[in-house]
Amino acid sequence: LPIVPRDMTYSEYKVLTWEIGYEDYLFSSFIPGYMHFMLDRKKTAFAIVFSRLISTAVMVYGIATLYSELSNPDLDVDKGRKRLTLGISTMIGGFIGNLFFTAYDVAHGKWLLREMRARIFFKYRGFVE
């Protein structure tokens, strides 16, 4: 068992022992806010969950618009072209939003883990039992 200072909390110990692996990257791509939930940053994690839900809804709306326009083409070519452009734009925008918030969760979570470890090491510097 590792030597742990008496006044170290469980959350500090968890931060020091958690190593981010490939499975964490995979979980973070499917579970919005995974990294921030693991680091007990619930406000940021819920903001990521909300943002990814909005991005997914925008993407689904774009897909539905595309499907609607392709399955029931409008006789007015300009109107149909505008709906296709809207569908493609919203689908791509939602997809890019999902990618951005997933990347933010991973990159900021990794940076935050390093920062939290540095603060814990600084707090308990010189500890020898």
Secondary structure, DSSP 4 states (H G I P E B T S, - for coil): -----TT--HHHHHHHH----HHHHHHHHHSTTHHHHHTT-HHHHHHHHHHHHHHHHHHHHHHHHHHHHHHS--SSHHHHHHHHHHHHHHHHHHHHHHHHHHHHHHHHHHHHHHHHHHHHHHHTTT---
